[in-house]
């Protein structure tokens, strides 16, 4: 096992990652697939939310899907920047 400073994810904290997505969105499908792989690798919980299922959510995020939230805070949209994402999980 690598030293603590090299771990991808702190063992005492599980992050919650939310992907705001919509049906028929190829960018959403790409982000969902990679986030599912990373969830298995890094041990975070992944939740998918349909942007069109809630009017308030659609008003907030509709033009930016897919949108990635980490622990409820917006992290990014349109594309998963994997290095930046991994760094955010290590904070």
Rosetta silent file (secondary structure, phi, psi, omega in degrees, C-alpha in Angstrom):
SEQUENCE: XXXXXXXXXXXXXXXXXXXXXXXXXXXXXXXXXXXXXXXXXXXXXXXXXXXXXXXXXXXXXXXXXXXXXXXXXXXXXXXXXXXXXXXXXXX
SCORE:     score description
SCORE:     0.000 S_00000001
   1 L     0.000  135.051 -178.375    0.000    0.000    0.000 S_00000001
   2 L   -68.639  157.600  175.094    1.424    3.450   -0.920 S_00000001
   3 L   -57.317  156.714 -175.379    2.294    5.984    1.781 S_00000001
   4 H   -52.653  -38.264 -176.371   -0.615    8.188    2.896 S_00000001
   5 H   -70.786  -10.030  179.426    0.561   11.156    0.826 S_00000001
   6 H  -107.464    0.410  179.079    0.280    9.087   -2.371 S_00000001
   7 L   -68.466  145.119  178.534   -3.182    7.638   -1.858 S_00000001
   8 L   -75.017  -26.007 -174.534   -5.773    8.651   -4.410 S_00000001
   9 L  -147.185  128.122  178.424   -8.507    8.970   -1.786 S_00000001
  10 L   -59.818  134.638 -175.215   -8.294    9.497    1.966 S_00000001
  11 L   -70.106  -19.221 -175.195   -9.511    6.328    3.705 S_00000001
  12 L   -95.329    4.003 -178.467  -11.525    8.180    6.345 S_00000001
  13 L  -141.972  124.646  175.165  -13.727   10.191    3.988 S_00000001
  14 L  -103.902  121.179  177.871  -15.989    9.079    1.195 S_00000001
  15 L   -80.016  155.502  174.550  -16.914   11.837   -1.198 S_00000001
  16 E  -111.951  118.060  179.271  -20.282   12.093   -2.869 S_00000001
  17 E  -109.026  130.016  179.134  -20.068   12.887   -6.570 S_00000001
  18 E  -116.602  132.315  174.452  -23.211   13.908   -8.422 S_00000001
  19 E  -111.331  117.654  175.583  -23.482   13.985  -12.206 S_00000001
  20 E   -91.304  121.468 -167.511  -26.296   16.120  -13.545 S_00000001
  21 E  -135.710  179.543  171.917  -27.143   14.622  -16.896 S_00000001
  22 L  -152.504  152.999  179.705  -29.852   14.259  -19.531 S_00000001
  23 L   -62.969  140.123  176.165  -31.033   11.565  -21.884 S_00000001
  24 L    81.251    7.225 -177.272  -29.479   11.642  -25.339 S_00000001
  25 L   -97.961  112.529 -177.896  -26.449   13.705  -24.291 S_00000001
  26 H   -69.069  -33.177  175.963  -23.206   12.158  -25.573 S_00000001
  27 H   -64.843  -37.008  177.589  -21.037   14.310  -23.279 S_00000001
  28 H   -64.573  -44.134  179.746  -23.148   13.071  -20.359 S_00000001
  29 H   -62.352  -41.634  177.948  -22.656    9.443  -21.413 S_00000001
  30 H   -62.139  -48.039 -178.966  -18.892    9.967  -21.653 S_00000001
  31 H   -64.012  -42.225 -179.433  -18.713   11.601  -18.219 S_00000001
  32 H   -61.468  -44.261 -179.729  -20.961    8.943  -16.651 S_00000001
  33 H   -62.045  -46.756 -178.427  -18.831    6.098  -17.979 S_00000001
  34 H   -69.930  -39.822  178.371  -15.538    7.559  -16.778 S_00000001
  35 H   -64.157  -35.969  177.368  -16.951    8.628  -13.391 S_00000001
  36 H   -62.926  -42.154  177.000  -18.299    5.089  -12.853 S_00000001
  37 H   -62.705  -45.115 -179.354  -14.796    3.713  -13.476 S_00000001
  38 H   -66.637  -34.404  177.610  -13.266    6.288  -11.133 S_00000001
  39 H   -61.148  -41.394  177.679  -15.885    5.548   -8.448 S_00000001
  40 H   -66.918  -40.865 -178.508  -14.757    1.920   -8.446 S_00000001
  41 H   -70.758  -45.531 -170.118  -11.092    2.913   -8.402 S_00000001
  42 H  -100.754  -13.046  174.066  -11.239    5.731   -5.857 S_00000001
  43 L    80.738   34.497  174.874  -14.170    4.674   -3.692 S_00000001
  44 L  -104.521  158.263  176.710  -16.581    7.599   -3.944 S_00000001
  45 E   -83.333  133.637  179.773  -20.362    7.442   -4.149 S_00000001
  46 E  -115.956  126.820  178.198  -21.762    8.418   -7.565 S_00000001
  47 E  -120.285  138.326  176.575  -25.294    9.766   -7.971 S_00000001
  48 E  -109.447  131.945  176.971  -26.950   10.584  -11.303 S_00000001
  49 E  -125.611  131.148  177.077  -29.601   13.294  -11.540 S_00000001
  50 E   -79.878  119.296 -177.609  -31.679   14.041  -14.635 S_00000001
  51 H   -61.181  -30.841 -175.166  -31.558   17.783  -15.231 S_00000001
  52 H   -85.628   -3.604 -178.376  -34.975   17.716  -16.887 S_00000001
  53 H   -83.949   -9.652 -176.691  -36.730   15.963  -13.975 S_00000001
  54 L  -142.406  124.390 -175.284  -36.765   19.075  -11.795 S_00000001
  55 H   -61.057  -42.236  179.709  -37.593   22.606  -12.943 S_00000001
  56 H   -63.627  -41.638  177.976  -35.223   24.322  -10.499 S_00000001
  57 H   -64.306  -42.742  178.835  -32.388   22.008  -11.530 S_00000001
  58 H   -62.662  -41.926  178.507  -33.153   22.636  -15.208 S_00000001
  59 H   -61.708  -36.465 -177.307  -33.147   26.406  -14.641 S_00000001
  60 H   -78.770  -42.893 -165.965  -29.757   26.169  -12.920 S_00000001
  61 H  -120.334   -6.302 -168.305  -27.888   23.622  -15.040 S_00000001
  62 H   -53.126  -40.440 -176.331  -29.707   22.927  -18.322 S_00000001
  63 H   -84.758    2.712 -176.964  -27.276   24.736  -20.617 S_00000001
  64 H  -123.227    7.076 -176.560  -24.179   23.222  -18.983 S_00000001
  65 L   -63.875  146.670   -5.031  -24.863   19.465  -18.761 S_00000001
  66 L   -74.179  146.392  177.421  -23.118   17.343  -17.829 S_00000001
  67 E  -118.795  133.702 -179.346  -22.377   19.091  -14.548 S_00000001
  68 E  -107.848  126.426  174.305  -20.206   17.460  -11.876 S_00000001
  69 E  -112.964  138.652  172.769  -20.767   18.234   -8.192 S_00000001
  70 E  -116.145  119.162 -178.082  -18.421   17.074   -5.450 S_00000001
  71 L    51.898   39.576  175.804  -20.039   16.937   -2.022 S_00000001
  72 L    86.075   -8.112 -179.515  -22.799   19.227   -3.302 S_00000001
  73 E  -102.765  136.886 -179.848  -20.486   21.938   -4.688 S_00000001
  74 E   -63.008  128.171  179.955  -20.177   22.509   -8.411 S_00000001
  75 E  -103.820  -41.728 -177.768  -16.849   21.208   -9.663 S_00000001
  76 E  -176.764  175.384  179.792  -17.142   21.531  -13.442 S_00000001
  77 E  -150.119  164.340 -177.634  -19.257   21.054  -16.516 S_00000001
  78 L    70.683  -52.568 -176.997  -19.231   19.756  -20.106 S_00000001
  79 L  -134.109  147.451  174.209  -16.027   17.695  -19.691 S_00000001
  80 L   -85.185  114.512  173.554  -14.382   15.731  -16.896 S_00000001
  81 L   -91.758   96.412 -166.770  -10.923   17.168  -16.287 S_00000001
  82 H   -62.448  -42.873  179.631   -9.566   14.049  -14.627 S_00000001
  83 H   -61.437  -43.542  178.986   -6.382   15.475  -13.059 S_00000001
  84 H   -65.912  -39.458  178.378   -8.342   18.375  -11.548 S_00000001
  85 H   -62.394  -48.646  179.254  -11.079   15.995  -10.396 S_00000001
  86 H   -60.238  -42.007  179.194   -8.599   13.671   -8.665 S_00000001
  87 H   -62.017  -40.192  179.798   -6.931   16.650   -6.964 S_00000001
  88 H   -63.702  -36.508  179.272  -10.318   17.860   -5.689 S_00000001
  89 H   -69.719  -25.737 -179.008  -11.033   14.463   -4.122 S_00000001
  90 L   -83.811   -4.377  178.969   -7.718   14.577   -2.288 S_00000001
  91 L   -77.653    0.000    0.000   -8.534   17.860   -0.538 S_00000001
